[in-house]
């Protein structure tokens, strides 16, 4: 393939530039041709063509068959040497980008797992893949989001959520995370190890997103226990925590970061107080090498841990 470089109306091939550098180093056409595994006639023809294109003599031939750069050649040499170095650097960069350990992966999830499951999963990945250059572009959502549509629209590569998205997406459970009761720091339940759902019959619960996976799990737990819960919904996690701090109620949530001066978390005592955590991706999109690598890593990690990934 004839890789041509054009500058200022002058056309030079990459081969010509490579030959020029090798001759300048060896100061001998025969040796340069041997090093580049081409015939001397080919390398001589290429250099003569380059000199014609530049309308300048680049080498002077001495009687002892040694070759020296002319003042034009001396001037040209550092530019060509740097150009070839940059071309090689670019080629290596492109090659590394095609590696599954290079690139970016867009990962979407709810705020509820941003301080629990996500850091732990990231830590597993970094420990098992030292030296990789994968960059995670995290997309954190505080309110209900149609993760399925995000994947189908190609706006993210992978989703961590409590639900199996289905309908054009593939989802595999990779972990579990507990449900906790959030209470004010001075609440009687604050020093407890756990609280049953029956103890929440006369308590207002401040929840987020009616009909979310969390909301449906809480209602399922209540139905199994035969209790009726008083639930009020807030817009996001911040509003939920502020409502608990102000004494308007308690909240059932996943493991989140709280200000320990004002809030505490107590384990919800119920067999269903554990939410599945699914890794999902769109079936129709061809994933990047990096996204495929990350997906397969977490699927293998979940299989290896055998249900031990609980946050």
For each residue, the residues with C-beta under 8 A, 3 or more apart:
1:
2: 13 15
3: 13 14 15
4: 11 12 13 14
5: 11 12 13 14 17 83
6: 9 10 11 12
7: 10 12
8:
9: 6
10: 6 7 53 54
11: 4 5 6 53
12: 4 5 6 7 16 17 50 53
13: 2 3 4 5 16 17 46
14: 3 4 5 17 18 84 87
15: 2 3 18 19 46
16: 12 13 19 20 46 47 49 50
17: 5 12 13 14 20 21 80 83 84
18: 14 15 21 22 36 84
19: 15 16 22 23 32 36 43 46 47 50
20: 16 17 23 24 47 50 58 73 76 77 80
21: 17 18 24 25 77 80 81 84
22: 18 19 25 26 32 35 36
23: 19 20 26 27 28 29 32 43 47 59 67
24: 20 21 27 69 73 77
25: 21 22 32
26: 22 23 31 32 35
27: 23 24 66 67 68
28: 23 31 32 65 66 67
29: 23 32 33 40 43 44 47 67
30: 33 34 40
31: 26 28 34 35
32: 19 22 23 25 26 28 29 35 36 43
33: 29 30 36 38 39 40 42 43
34: 30 31 37
35: 22 26 31 32
36: 18 19 22 32 33 43
37: 34
38: 33 42 43
39: 33 42 43
40: 29 30 33 43 44
41: 44 45
42: 33 38 39 45 46
43: 19 23 29 32 33 36 38 39 40 46 47
44: 29 40 41 47 48
45: 41 42 48 49
46: 13 15 16 19 42 43 49 50
47: 16 19 20 23 29 43 44 50 51 58 59
48: 44 45 51 52
49: 16 45 46 52 53
50: 12 16 19 20 46 47 53 54 58
51: 47 48 54 55 56 57 58
52: 48 49 55
53: 10 11 12 49 50
54: 10 50 51 58 72 76
55: 51 52
56: 51 70 72
57: 51 60 70 72 73
58: 20 47 50 51 54 69 70 72 73 76
59: 23 47 67 68 69 70 73
60: 57 67 68 69 70
61: 65 67
62: 65 66 67 68
63:
64:
65: 28 61 62
66: 27 28 62
67: 23 27 28 29 59 60 61 62
68: 27 59 60 62
69: 24 58 59 60 73 74 77
70: 56 57 58 59 60 73 74
71: 74 75
72: 54 56 57 58 75 76
73: 20 24 57 58 59 69 70 76 77
74: 69 70 71 77
75: 71 72 79
76: 20 54 58 72 73 79 80
77: 20 21 24 69 73 74 80 81
78: 81 82
79: 75 76 82 83
80: 17 20 21 76 77 83 84
81: 21 77 78 84 85
82: 78 79 85 86
83: 5 17 79 80 86 87
84: 14 17 18 21 80 81 87 88
85: 81 82 88 89
86: 82 83 89 90
87: 14 83 84 90 91
88: 84 85 91 92
89: 85 86 92 93
90: 86 87 93 94
91: 87 88 94 95
92: 88 89 95 96
93: 89 90 96 97
94: 90 91 97 98
95: 91 92 98 99
96: 92 93 99 102 133
97: 93 94 102 103
98: 94 95 102 289
99: 95 96 102 289
100: 103 289 290 292 293
101: 129 131 132 133 134 290 293
102: 96 97 98 99 132 133 134 289 290
103: 97 100 133 134 135 288 289 290 291
104: 134 135 136 137 290
105: 134 135 136 137 157 158 288 290 291 294
106: 137 139 155 156 157 158 291
107: 136 137 138 139 156 157 158 159 160 294
108: 138 139 140 141 145 147 150 156 158 159 160
109: 113 114 117 118 138 139 140 141 159 160 161
110: 113 114 140 141 142 145 161 162
111: 114 140 141 142 236 237 256
112: 214 237 253 254 256
113: 109 110 116 117 118 160 177 254 255 277 311
114: 109 110 111 118 140 256 257
115: 118 119 255 256 257
116: 113 119 120 177 254 255 256 311
117: 109 113 120 121 160 175 177 255 277 311
118: 109 113 114 115 121 122 138 160
119: 115 116 122 123
120: 116 117 123 124 309 311
121: 117 118 124 125 160 174 175 298 309
122: 118 119 125 126 136
123: 119 120 126 127
124: 120 121 127 128 301
125: 121 122 128 129 294 297 298
126: 122 123 129 130
127: 123 124 130
128: 124 125 297 301
129: 101 125 126 132 134 297
130: 126 127
131: 101
132: 101 102 129
133: 96 101 102 103
134: 101 102 103 104 105 129 290 293 294
135: 103 104 105
136: 104 105 107 122
137: 104 105 106 107
138: 107 108 109 118
139: 106 107 108 109 150 156
140: 108 109 110 111 114
141: 108 109 110 111 145
142: 110 111 236 237 238
143: 208 209 235 236
144: 209 212
145: 108 110 141 150
146: 149 150
147: 108 150 151 156 159 161 163 165 280
148: 151 152 165 166 167 168 169 280
149: 146 152 153
150: 108 139 145 146 147 153 155 156 159
151: 147 148 154 155 156 159 165 168 169 280 281 282 285
152: 148 149 168 169 282 284
153: 149 150
154: 151 282 285
155: 106 150 151
156: 106 107 108 139 147 150 151 159
157: 105 106 107 281 287 288 291 294
158: 105 106 107 108 279 280 281 291 294 295
159: 107 108 109 147 150 151 156 165 169 278 279 280 281
160: 107 108 109 113 117 118 121 174 277 278 279 280
161: 109 110 147 165 213 277 278 280
162: 110 212 213 214 217 275 276 277 278
163: 147 171 213 278
164: 171 173 278 280
165: 147 148 151 159 161 169 171 278 280
166: 148 169 171
167: 148
168: 148 151 152 282 283 284
169: 148 151 152 159 165 166 280 281 282 283
170: 280 281 282 283
171: 163 164 165 166 278 279 280
172: 278 279 280 299 302
173: 164 176 276 277 278 279 302
174: 121 160 277 278 279 298 299 301 302 309
175: 117 121 276 277 302 309 310 311
176: 173 274 275 276 277 307 309 310 311
177: 113 116 117 254 255 274 275 277 310 311
178: 254 255 267 268 273 274 275 310 311
179: 214 217 218 252 253 254 268 270 273 274 275
180: 252 253 254 255 265 266 267 268
181: 189 195 200 250 251 252 265 266 267 268
182: 240 241 244 250 251 252 253 256 258 263 264 265
183: 187 189 190 244 250 263 264 265 266
184: 187 190 244 245 247 262 263 264
185: 190 260 261 262 263 264
186: 190
187: 183 184 190 250 264
188: 191 192
189: 181 183 192 195 199 250 264 266
190: 183 184 185 186 187 264 266
191: 188
192: 188 189 195 266
193: 266 267
194: 266 267 268 269
195: 181 189 192 199 200 266 267 268 269
196: 199 200 225 269 270
197: 200 221 222 225 227 229 268 269 270
198: 201 225 227
199: 189 195 196 203
200: 181 195 196 197 203 205 227 229 250
201: 198 227 228 229
202: 230
203: 199 200 230 249 250
204: 230 231 232 248 249 250
205: 200 218 229 230 231 232 249 250 251 252
206: 232 233 234 240 243 244 248 249 250 251
207: 210 214 215 218 231 232 233 234 240 251 252
208: 143 212 214 215 233 234 235 236 237 240
209: 143 144 212 214 215 233
210: 207 215 233
211: 215 216
212: 144 162 208 209 215 216
213: 161 162 163 216 217 275
214: 112 162 179 207 208 209 217 218 252 253 254 275
215: 207 208 209 210 211 212 218 219 231
216: 211 212 213 219 220
217: 162 179 213 214 220 221 272 275
218: 179 205 207 214 215 221 222 229 231 252
219: 215 216 222 223 229
220: 216 217 223 224 272
221: 197 217 218 224 225 268 270 272 273
222: 197 218 219 225 227 228 229
223: 219 220 226
224: 220 221 270 272
225: 196 197 198 221 222 270
226: 223
227: 197 198 200 201 222
228: 201 222
229: 197 200 201 205 218 219 222
230: 202 203 204 205
231: 204 205 207 215 218
232: 204 205 206 207 243 248 249
233: 206 207 208 209 210
234: 206 207 208 239 240 243
235: 143 208 239
236: 111 142 143 208 239 240
237: 111 112 142 208 240 241 253 256
238: 142 241 242
239: 234 235 236 242 243
240: 182 206 207 208 234 236 237 243 244 251 253
241: 182 237 238 244 245 251 258 263
242: 238 239 245 246
243: 206 232 234 239 240 246 248 249 251
244: 182 183 184 206 240 241 247 248 249 250 251 263
245: 184 241 242 262 263
246: 242 243
247: 184 244
248: 204 206 232 243 244
249: 203 204 205 206 232 243 244
250: 181 182 183 187 189 200 203 204 205 206 244
251: 181 182 205 206 207 240 241 243 244
252: 179 180 181 182 205 207 214 218 268
253: 112 179 180 182 214 237 240 256 265
254: 112 113 116 177 178 179 180 214 275
255: 113 115 116 117 177 178 180 265 311
256: 111 112 114 115 116 182 237 253 265
257: 114 115
258: 182 241 262 263 264 265
259: 262 263
260: 185 263 264
261: 185
262: 184 185 245 258 259
263: 182 183 184 185 241 244 245 258 259 260
264: 182 183 184 185 187 189 190 258 260
265: 180 181 182 183 253 255 256 258
266: 180 181 183 189 190 192 193 194 195
267: 178 180 181 193 194 195 273
268: 178 179 180 181 194 195 197 221 252 273
269: 194 195 196 197 273
270: 179 196 197 221 224 225 273
271: 274
272: 217 220 221 224
273: 178 179 221 267 268 269 270
274: 176 177 178 179 271 310
275: 162 176 177 178 179 213 214 217 254
276: 162 173 175 176
277: 113 117 160 161 162 173 174 175 176 177 309 311
278: 159 160 161 162 163 164 165 171 172 173 174
279: 158 159 160 171 172 173 174 295 298 299 302
280: 147 148 151 158 159 160 161 164 165 169 170 171 172
281: 151 157 158 159 169 170 285 287 291 295
282: 151 152 154 168 169 170 285
283: 168 169 170
284: 152 168
285: 151 154 281 282
286:
287: 157 281 291 292 295
288: 103 105 157 291 292
289: 98 99 100 102 103 292 293
290: 100 101 102 103 104 105 134 293 294
291: 103 105 106 157 158 281 287 288 294 295
292: 100 287 288 289 295 296
293: 100 101 134 289 290 296 297
294: 105 107 125 134 157 158 290 291 297 298
295: 158 279 281 287 291 292 298 299
296: 292 293 299 300
297: 125 128 129 293 294 300 301
298: 121 125 174 279 294 295 301 302
299: 172 174 279 295 296 302 303
300: 296 297 303 304
301: 124 128 174 297 298 304 305 309
302: 172 173 174 175 279 298 299 305 309
303: 299 300 306
304: 300 301
305: 301 302 308 309
306: 303
307: 176 310
308: 305
309: 120 121 174 175 176 277 301 302 305
310: 175 176 177 178 274 307
311: 113 116 117 120 175 176 177 178 255 277
